[in-house]
Amino acid sequence: MFTKRKFPSTRLRRLRSKPFIRDLVRENVLSGDDLIQPLFIKEDLKGTEAITQMPGISRFGLDSIENEIEELANLGIKSIALFPVINPDKKDEFGTEAINQNNLICNAIKKIKNVVPEIIIISDVALDPYTNHGHDGILIDGYVENDKTLDQLVKQSLALAESGADIIAPSDMMDGRIKLIRNALEEQDFKNIILLSYAAKYNSKFYGPFRSAVGSSSNLGKSTKAEYQMDVANSSEALHEVALDISEGADIVMVKPGMPYLDIISKVKETFNVPTFAYQVSGEYSMLKSAIENKWLEPEVMSESLLCFKRAGADAVLTYAAKEIIMELNK
C-alpha cells in the first residue's frame, strides 16, 4: 500500500527553479551605476604603459587619457578616480608638488573635463605620491606630523577644486583633516564639492601593487603606515572614525580594502545609513585576475566579488575591473 509522503510546506528551491524567477526575487543587482574606475596617469609618458603587478591595467599619459575617458563614458562608466605617477625629481620631503595648481593631476582634470564634462572626477588627497619617503604626510624625525600635514592637505584640496574636481577624497588618515578641508572649501566658495572620506582605511598588505603603480613603494621601503592607518584587527574603531568624519562634513565615507572588510562595510552602512563606498584594492584585483588568467577560477568570480560589496551595503565600488565588468553588463 502506497503511503503519501508528507513534504515540507516551504520549498525554497521553488524560487530558484528558473532563471527568470531567480532574477525576479534577486535582492541585489550590480549595474554600471555601482562602478568607479581608478586610473593612473603618468607624467611625461607617451601612450600607455602596462602595470606588471596588475594584469590588464595600464598607466596613461596625458596624450592617451582622453581616448580612455571617452571609451569609459560611452560604455556607461559615470565616475573615475585619478592617481598620479609623477617624476621622481619632483618628489620632496614635504610633498610640495601636491599643492602645485599646474601639477599632473590638476592638468589631467582640466583636460578630462574638456573632453567629457559630465564625467564625475574623484581626486585623491594624500601626499604619498609626492613625497620622497612614500608617506601620506610630512615626516619629521621619523614621525608623520599630523598637524603640519593638514596644511598641505588643505592646499592640495583647494588646488584640485580649482581644477574642476567633483569629489575630493582624502585618503591620508590624518586626524581632523575633513573638518579643515570642508571649512576651506566653504570659505573659497566650493560649497558643492563633495567630500568622500577614506574614513576606515586599514594598514593592509593588500596595497602592494598600487604602491608600485604610483611609484611610492620604493620610497616607502620597509617603513610602515601603522601609526596613522587603522589596525586590521579593529572594527569598533572604524565606527568611531566614520562618526568623526561625518560630524566634520564628509558626504560619503569609504572602507578600504574591500572584500576582507565586508563586515566593516555592513556595520558602517547599518549604523550610519549614509552613502558608503568600498575600494576593491589592487591586491584583491590582482589576486582574482591572476587566478582567472591561470584558469584556477572562472571569470565570473570578479562580478561575484563586486556583488558581494553590494550585498554588504556598499553604494558604489572603486574597482580596477570596472571597465571589464560594464562591458559584460552591456552584452
C-alpha positions in Angstrom: 0.0 0.0 0.0 1.4 3.4 -1.1 1.6 5.9 1.7 1.5 9.5 0.7 4.7 11.2 1.8 4.5 14.4 3.7 6.6 17.1 2.1 7.7 20.3 3.7 5.3 23.2 3.1 8.1 25.5 2.4 10.4 24.7 -0.5 13.0 27.4 -1.0 14.1 25.7 -4.3 10.8 26.9 -5.9 12.3 30.4 -6.1 15.5 29.0 -7.7 13.8 26.8 -10.3 14.1 29.0 -13.4 16.4 31.9 -14.4 13.6 34.5 -14.7 12.3 33.5 -11.2 15.8 33.9 -9.8 16.0 37.4 -11.5 12.6 38.3 -10.1 13.4 37.7 -6.5 17.1 38.8 -6.6 17.9 41.1 -3.6 20.9 42.9 -5.1 21.8 43.8 -8.6 25.2 45.1 -10.0 24.9 47.8 -12.6 27.2 50.4 -14.2 26.0 52.9 -11.6 27.8 51.0 -9.0 31.2 51.1 -10.7 34.0 53.6 -10.3 37.2 53.2 -12.5 40.5 54.2 -10.9 43.1 55.5 -13.4 46.8 56.0 -13.1 48.2 59.0 -15.0 52.0 59.2 -15.5 54.0 62.3 -16.1 55.8 62.6 -19.5 54.5 59.2 -20.6 53.6 58.9 -24.3 50.7 56.5 -24.8 50.2 53.8 -22.2 52.4 51.6 -20.0 51.3 48.2 -18.7 51.5 47.6 -14.9 53.1 44.3 -14.4 51.6 43.7 -10.9 48.1 44.5 -12.1 47.1 42.4 -15.1 45.1 44.3 -17.7 45.8 47.7 -16.1 48.0 50.4 -17.6 49.3 53.9 -16.7 48.2 56.6 -19.1 50.0 59.6 -20.4 48.2 62.9 -20.8 48.1 62.3 -24.6 46.3 59.0 -24.2 43.9 59.7 -21.3 41.3 61.4 -23.5 40.6 58.3 -25.6 40.3 56.2 -22.4 37.8 58.6 -20.8 35.7 58.8 -23.9 35.6 55.0 -24.1 34.7 54.6 -20.4 31.9 57.2 -20.8 30.5 55.6 -23.9 30.4 52.3 -22.0 28.4 53.8 -19.2 31.1 54.5 -16.6 30.0 57.7 -14.9 32.8 58.2 -12.4 36.6 57.9 -12.3 39.2 58.2 -9.6 42.6 59.7 -10.6 46.0 58.8 -9.2 49.3 60.4 -10.2 52.7 58.9 -11.1 54.9 62.0 -11.0 58.6 62.3 -12.0 60.9 61.3 -9.1 62.8 64.5 -9.2 59.6 66.4 -8.3 59.3 64.5 -5.0 60.5 66.0 -1.8 60.1 65.5 2.0 57.0 67.9 2.1 55.2 66.7 -1.0 55.3 70.2 -2.4 54.2 69.2 -5.9 50.8 68.2 -4.5 49.8 71.8 -4.0 51.0 73.0 -7.4 47.9 74.1 -9.3 49.6 73.1 -12.6 50.7 69.7 -11.4 50.0 66.4 -13.3 46.6 65.7 -11.8 45.3 69.3 -12.0 46.2 69.4 -15.7 44.6 66.0 -16.2 41.4 67.1 -14.6 41.2 70.1 -16.9 41.9 68.0 -19.9 39.3 65.4 -19.0 36.6 68.0 -18.3 37.2 69.5 -21.7 36.6 66.1 -23.3 33.8 64.6 -21.2 32.5 67.4 -18.9 29.8 65.3 -17.4 32.0 62.5 -16.0 32.5 62.7 -12.2 36.1 63.0 -11.2 37.2 61.8 -7.8 40.6 63.3 -6.8 42.7 61.6 -4.2 44.1 63.8 -1.4 47.3 62.4 0.2 51.0 63.2 -0.1 52.4 59.7 -0.7 52.7 60.0 -4.5 54.6 63.3 -4.0 56.9 62.6 -1.1 60.4 61.2 -1.4 59.8 59.0 1.7 56.5 57.5 0.5 54.4 58.5 3.5 51.0 60.2 3.3 52.2 63.2 5.4 55.1 65.3 6.3 57.8 63.2 8.0 59.8 64.8 10.8 62.4 62.7 12.8 60.8 59.5 11.5 57.2 60.5 12.6 54.4 61.7 10.3 53.4 65.1 11.8 49.6 65.2 11.8 49.0 69.0 12.1 51.8 70.1 9.7 50.4 67.7 7.1 46.9 69.2 7.5 48.1 72.5 6.0 49.3 70.7 2.9 46.2 68.6 2.5 44.0 71.7 2.6 46.1 73.4 -0.1 46.1 70.2 -2.2 42.3 70.0 -1.9 41.8 73.6 -3.0 44.2 73.1 -6.0 42.1 70.1 -7.1 38.8 72.0 -6.6 40.1 74.9 -8.6 41.0 72.5 -11.4 37.4 71.1 -11.6 37.4 68.0 -9.4 33.8 67.0 -8.5 34.7 64.9 -5.4 37.7 65.4 -3.1 38.8 62.1 -1.5 41.2 62.4 1.5 42.9 59.0 1.9 45.7 60.1 4.2 44.1 59.2 7.6 45.3 62.3 9.4 43.1 63.3 12.3 40.9 66.3 11.7 41.5 66.8 8.0 37.9 66.5 7.0 36.8 69.5 9.1 39.7 71.7 7.8 39.2 70.8 4.2 35.4 71.3 4.4 35.9 74.7 6.1 38.4 75.7 3.4 36.1 74.7 0.6 33.2 76.6 2.1 35.4 79.7 2.5 36.6 79.6 -1.1 33.0 79.1 -2.4 33.4 75.5 -3.3 30.2 74.7 -1.5 29.1 72.0 -3.9 32.4 70.0 -3.8 31.7 66.5 -2.4 33.9 65.1 0.3 34.5 61.4 0.1 36.4 60.4 3.2 38.5 57.3 3.3 37.1 57.0 6.8 38.1 53.4 7.5 41.4 52.8 5.7 43.3 49.9 7.2 47.0 49.3 7.3 46.6 46.4 4.9 49.1 44.3 3.0 46.7 44.3 0.0 48.0 47.7 -1.3 51.3 46.4 -2.7 50.5 46.6 -6.5 49.0 50.1 -6.1 52.2 51.4 -4.4 54.2 50.0 -7.2 51.9 51.5 -9.8 52.3 55.1 -8.4 56.0 54.7 -7.5 55.7 55.1 -3.8 56.7 51.5 -2.7 60.4 52.1 -3.4 60.4 55.3 -1.4 58.5 53.8 1.5 60.9 50.9 1.7 60.5 48.9 5.0 58.7 51.8 6.7 55.2 51.3 7.9 52.0 53.4 7.9 50.7 51.6 11.0 50.9 54.8 13.1 48.1 56.5 11.0 46.2 53.8 9.1 43.8 51.6 11.1 44.8 48.3 12.8 43.4 45.4 10.7 42.2 43.7 14.0 39.8 46.5 14.8 36.2 47.1 13.9 34.6 49.3 16.6 37.4 51.8 15.9 36.1 52.0 12.3 32.7 53.2 13.5 34.5 55.9 15.6 36.4 57.1 12.6 33.3 57.2 10.4 31.3 59.1 13.1 34.0 61.7 13.4 34.3 62.2 9.6 30.5 62.6 9.2 30.4 65.1 12.0 33.2 67.1 10.3 31.5 67.3 7.0 32.1 64.1 5.0 29.3 63.5 2.4 30.4 59.9 1.6 32.5 57.5 3.6 34.6 54.7 2.3 36.0 51.4 3.6 39.4 50.2 2.2 40.3 47.4 1.5 37.1 45.8 0.3 36.3 42.1 0.4 38.3 41.2 3.5 36.4 44.0 5.3 32.8 43.3 4.2 31.9 43.2 7.9 33.1 46.8 8.3 31.1 47.9 5.2 28.0 46.3 6.7 28.4 47.8 10.1 29.1 51.3 8.7 26.0 51.2 6.5 23.7 49.8 9.2 25.0 52.2 11.8 25.0 55.5 9.9 22.9 54.9 6.8 25.0 57.4 4.8 26.4 56.9 1.3 29.1 54.2 1.7 31.7 53.3 -0.9 34.2 50.4 -0.9 37.5 50.0 -2.6 38.4 46.7 -4.2 42.1 47.4 -3.9 45.0 46.4 -6.1 45.9 43.3 -4.2 42.3 42.0 -4.3 42.1 42.7 -8.0 45.4 41.2 -8.9 44.8 38.0 -7.0 41.5 37.4 -8.8 42.8 38.4 -12.2 45.9 36.1 -11.8 43.7 33.2 -10.8 41.4 33.8 -13.7 44.2 34.1 -16.2 45.7 30.8 -14.9 42.2 29.2 -15.1 42.2 28.5 -11.4 38.9 30.5 -11.1 36.2 31.2 -13.6 35.9 34.8 -15.0 32.6 35.3 -13.3 34.3 35.4 -9.9 35.1 39.1 -10.4 31.5 40.2 -10.8 30.5 37.9 -7.9 33.0 39.6 -5.7 31.6 43.0 -6.6 28.0 41.8 -6.0 29.2 40.9 -2.5 30.1 44.5 -1.9 26.6 45.5 -2.8 25.1 42.8 -0.6 27.2 44.1 2.3 25.8 47.6 1.9 28.2 49.4 -0.4 26.5 52.0 -2.7 29.4 52.0 -5.1 32.8 50.3 -5.6 36.1 51.6 -6.8 37.4 48.7 -8.8 40.1 48.3 -11.5 37.7 45.8 -13.1 35.0 48.5 -13.7 35.6 48.7 -17.5 35.7 44.9 -17.9 32.6 44.4 -15.8 30.5 47.1 -17.5 31.4 45.6 -20.9 30.0 42.3 -19.6 26.8 44.0 -18.3 26.3 45.7 -21.6 26.2 42.4 -23.6 
